Amino acid sequence: MLRLQNVEVRYEGVVLVLKGLSLEVPEGHIVALLGPNGAGKSTTLKAISGLLKSDRGQVTDGTIALCGQPITRADPADIVGLGIFQVMEGRRVFEHLSVEDNLIAGAHTRRGRRLQSDLEMVYGYFPRLRERRAGLAGYLSGGEQQMLAIGRALMAQPRLILLDEPSLGLAPLIVGEIFDIVQRINREAGTTILLVEQNARLAMGIAHYVYLMEGGRVVLDGPPASLRENQDVQEFYLGLSHAGQRKSYHDVKHYKRRKRWLA
């Protein structure tokens, strides 16, 4: 469905952030993109959704395609029209609007679909939003705002949701509830999801495939089950090696980067 091939991104025309990034997101799958702060995960999502310009960034090499259609330098509005919707880190709801008006705002790009039935679909996934539908979004808790941000994305009837750090700043119980709902959305609605997340354990629990990033590149990828058994992955995401030092994949001597990422 979505394919990035040897993508490079620079900010201010100078700072190289993505360095030949390649990945694929098959239709109907949840794909997780994991890595430490500064690895380039959020930049990857912005490159896909066309939002780099607001940060003075641009794709300087490589290609991004949706179902074979190039979108590398497409306008963000056109990318939304193709069915890609990004849920930004930090929720970014319209605080001065009601919960339901926030949801309706998510549907402004659609044509010929029944609004009320889609509202009922969102309320089915997020019953708390139904209870607070008339209240101002700014008075919701952080978890409820994250639910609202995902619900607003669903109102656009997306083919692909780019979900950026949904667990950020939320209590573990709320995070678990949100991840369960994301998995239901994928399973029941067939919505494809590219998930950027710091919580590796939770992400691997719902993803069909995982890419691990470091320094603007993919350094390891595979099904969650195989990565979960990798000792280096375990040590990396625990944060410390056996010697008590922070570990990087660049320091793992027996690790071999896959040749296709260097093509």
C-alpha positions as CSV (number, residue, x, y, z in Angstrom):
1,M,0.0,0.0,0.0
2,L,2.6,2.6,1.2
3,R,6.2,2.3,0.1
4,L,9.2,4.5,1.0
5,Q,12.3,3.9,-1.0
6,N,15.7,5.4,-0.1
7,V,14.1,8.6,1.3
8,E,16.4,11.4,2.5
9,V,15.1,14.4,4.4
10,R,16.9,17.6,5.2
11,Y,16.0,20.5,7.3
12,E,17.0,24.0,6.3
13,G,18.6,22.4,3.3
14,V,21.6,21.3,5.5
15,V,20.6,19.0,8.4
16,L,20.3,15.4,7.1
17,V,17.7,13.6,9.2
18,L,16.6,10.6,7.1
19,K,19.4,8.8,5.4
20,G,18.1,6.5,2.8
21,L,15.1,5.2,4.7
22,S,13.1,2.4,3.1
23,L,10.0,0.7,4.5
24,E,6.7,-0.8,3.4
25,V,3.2,-0.7,4.9
26,P,0.9,-3.4,3.5
27,E,-2.8,-2.7,3.2
28,G,-4.8,-3.7,6.3
29,H,-1.7,-4.1,8.5
30,I,-0.5,-2.3,11.6
31,V,3.2,-1.5,11.1
32,A,5.2,-0.1,14.1
33,L,8.1,2.3,13.7
34,L,10.3,2.2,16.9
35,G,13.5,3.9,18.0
36,P,15.0,6.3,20.4
37,N,14.4,10.1,20.5
38,G,16.0,11.7,17.4
39,A,15.9,8.6,15.3
40,G,13.7,10.3,12.7
41,K,10.4,8.6,13.4
42,S,8.2,11.7,13.4
43,T,10.1,13.1,10.5
44,T,9.2,10.0,8.6
45,L,5.5,10.6,9.2
46,K,5.7,14.2,8.2
47,A,7.5,13.2,5.0
48,I,4.6,10.9,4.2
49,S,1.8,13.4,5.0
50,G,3.6,16.4,3.4
51,L,4.0,18.4,6.6
52,L,7.7,18.9,6.4
53,K,7.4,22.4,4.9
54,S,6.1,23.8,8.1
55,D,9.4,22.8,9.8
56,R,11.5,24.0,6.9
57,G,12.2,20.4,5.8
58,Q,12.0,18.7,2.5
59,V,12.5,15.3,0.9
60,T,15.7,15.6,-1.1
61,D,16.0,12.1,-2.5
62,G,14.1,8.9,-2.8
63,T,10.4,8.2,-3.4
64,I,7.2,7.9,-1.4
65,A,4.2,6.1,-3.1
66,L,0.7,5.1,-2.1
67,C,-0.6,2.1,-4.1
68,G,2.0,2.9,-6.7
69,Q,1.0,6.6,-7.0
70,P,3.9,9.0,-6.2
71,I,3.2,11.4,-3.4
72,T,6.8,12.4,-2.6
73,R,6.2,16.2,-2.9
74,A,2.4,16.3,-3.0
75,D,0.4,19.0,-1.2
76,P,-0.8,18.0,2.3
77,A,-4.4,18.6,1.3
78,D,-4.0,16.3,-1.7
79,I,-2.4,13.6,0.4
80,V,-5.4,13.8,2.8
81,G,-7.7,13.5,-0.2
82,L,-5.9,10.2,-1.1
83,G,-6.9,8.8,2.3
84,I,-3.8,9.4,4.5
85,F,-4.6,11.1,7.8
86,Q,-1.9,11.9,10.5
87,V,-2.8,12.0,14.2
88,M,-0.1,14.4,15.5
89,E,1.9,13.9,18.6
90,G,0.4,15.8,21.5
91,R,-3.3,15.4,20.3
92,R,-3.8,19.0,19.1
93,V,-7.6,19.0,19.3
94,F,-9.6,22.2,18.8
95,E,-9.9,23.1,22.5
96,H,-12.6,25.8,22.0
97,L,-14.9,23.5,20.1
98,S,-17.2,20.8,21.5
99,V,-16.2,17.2,21.2
100,E,-18.7,16.6,18.5
101,D,-17.7,19.7,16.5
102,N,-14.1,18.4,16.6
103,L,-15.3,15.1,15.1
104,I,-17.3,16.9,12.4
105,A,-14.3,18.9,11.5
106,G,-12.5,15.7,10.7
107,A,-15.1,14.9,8.0
108,H,-14.7,18.1,6.0
109,T,-12.8,16.4,3.2
110,R,-15.3,13.7,2.6
111,R,-18.0,13.5,-0.1
112,G,-21.2,11.5,-0.2
113,R,-21.0,9.8,3.2
114,R,-23.5,9.9,6.0
115,L,-22.2,12.0,8.9
116,Q,-24.4,10.7,11.6
117,S,-23.6,7.0,11.0
118,D,-19.9,7.9,11.1
119,L,-20.4,9.7,14.4
120,E,-22.1,6.6,15.8
121,M,-19.1,4.5,14.6
122,V,-16.7,6.7,16.5
123,Y,-18.8,6.8,19.6
124,G,-19.0,3.0,19.4
125,Y,-15.2,2.8,19.6
126,F,-15.0,5.6,22.2
127,P,-18.0,5.6,24.5
128,R,-16.4,8.4,26.7
129,L,-16.7,10.8,23.7
130,R,-20.4,10.1,23.5
131,E,-20.8,11.0,27.1
132,R,-18.9,14.3,26.6
133,R,-20.0,15.1,23.1
134,A,-21.5,18.6,24.1
135,G,-18.5,19.6,26.3
136,L,-15.5,21.6,25.2
137,A,-12.6,19.5,24.0
138,G,-10.2,21.6,26.1
139,Y,-11.7,20.2,29.3
140,L,-11.1,16.6,28.4
141,S,-8.4,14.6,30.1
142,G,-5.2,13.8,28.1
143,G,-6.5,10.3,27.4
144,E,-9.8,11.5,26.2
145,Q,-8.2,14.1,24.0
146,Q,-6.1,11.3,22.4
147,M,-9.3,9.3,21.8
148,L,-10.8,12.4,20.2
149,A,-7.8,12.9,17.9
150,I,-8.1,9.3,16.7
151,G,-11.9,9.6,16.4
152,R,-11.4,12.8,14.3
153,A,-9.1,10.9,12.0
154,L,-11.7,8.1,11.6
155,M,-14.3,10.7,10.5
156,A,-12.2,11.3,7.4
157,Q,-12.7,7.6,6.5
158,P,-8.9,7.2,6.0
159,R,-7.2,4.3,4.2
160,L,-4.1,4.9,6.2
161,I,-3.7,6.5,9.7
162,L,-0.3,7.8,10.7
163,L,-0.4,7.6,14.5
164,D,2.4,9.5,16.3
165,E,3.2,8.7,19.9
166,P,-0.3,7.9,21.1
167,S,0.9,6.9,24.6
168,L,2.8,10.1,25.2
169,G,2.1,11.5,28.7
170,L,-0.8,9.1,29.5
171,A,-1.4,6.7,32.4
172,P,-0.7,3.0,31.6
173,L,-4.3,2.0,32.0
174,I,-5.5,4.6,29.5
175,V,-2.7,3.7,27.1
176,G,-3.7,0.0,27.2
177,E,-7.3,1.0,26.5
178,I,-6.3,3.2,23.5
179,F,-4.1,0.5,22.0
180,D,-6.9,-2.1,22.3
181,I,-9.2,0.3,20.4
182,V,-6.5,0.9,17.7
183,Q,-6.3,-2.8,17.2
184,R,-10.1,-3.1,17.0
185,I,-10.2,-0.3,14.4
186,N,-7.6,-2.2,12.3
187,R,-9.4,-5.5,12.7
188,E,-13.0,-4.3,12.2
189,A,-12.7,-1.4,9.8
190,G,-9.7,-2.7,8.0
191,T,-7.8,0.6,8.4
192,T,-4.1,0.5,7.8
193,I,-2.0,2.0,10.5
194,L,1.6,3.2,10.7
195,L,2.4,3.6,14.4
196,V,5.3,5.6,15.8
197,E,5.7,4.7,19.5
198,Q,8.3,4.8,22.3
199,N,6.6,2.0,24.2
200,A,8.1,-0.9,22.4
201,R,6.3,-3.6,24.4
202,L,2.8,-2.2,23.6
203,A,3.6,-1.5,20.0
204,M,4.9,-5.0,19.4
205,G,1.8,-6.3,21.1
206,I,-0.5,-5.0,18.3
207,A,1.8,-4.7,15.2
208,H,2.0,-7.1,12.4
209,Y,5.5,-5.9,11.5
210,V,8.1,-3.7,13.1
211,Y,10.9,-1.4,11.9
212,L,13.6,-0.2,14.3
213,M,15.2,3.1,13.5
214,E,18.4,4.7,14.7
215,G,20.2,7.7,13.2
216,G,17.7,8.2,10.4
217,R,18.0,4.7,9.1
218,V,16.2,1.4,9.6
219,V,18.6,-0.9,11.4
220,L,16.4,-3.9,12.0
221,D,13.0,-5.1,10.9
222,G,10.8,-8.2,11.2
223,P,7.7,-9.7,12.8
224,P,7.3,-8.8,16.5
225,A,7.7,-12.3,17.6
226,S,11.2,-12.6,16.1
227,L,12.3,-9.2,17.4
228,R,11.0,-9.9,20.8
229,E,13.4,-12.9,21.1
230,N,16.4,-10.8,19.9
231,Q,18.8,-10.3,22.8
232,D,20.1,-7.0,21.4
233,V,16.6,-5.7,21.0
234,Q,15.8,-6.6,24.6
235,E,19.0,-4.8,25.8
236,F,18.5,-1.8,23.6
237,Y,14.9,-1.2,24.8
238,L,15.8,-1.8,28.4
239,G,18.3,1.0,27.9
240,L,21.4,-0.7,29.4
241,S,23.8,-3.4,28.4
242,H,25.1,-6.0,30.8
243,A,28.1,-3.8,31.5
244,G,25.8,-1.0,32.6
245,Q,26.5,1.2,29.6
246,R,23.9,2.5,27.1
247,K,23.9,0.3,24.1
248,S,23.6,1.2,20.4
249,Y,23.1,-1.1,17.5
250,H,26.3,0.4,16.0
251,D,28.2,-1.3,18.9
252,V,26.7,-4.7,18.4
253,K,29.5,-6.6,16.6
254,H,27.5,-9.6,15.5
255,Y,24.6,-7.5,14.1
256,K,24.5,-7.3,10.3
257,R,22.5,-4.5,8.7
258,R,20.4,-5.8,5.9
259,K,21.9,-5.1,2.5
260,R,18.6,-3.9,0.9
261,W,18.7,-0.8,3.1
262,L,22.0,0.2,1.6
263,A,20.8,-0.2,-2.0
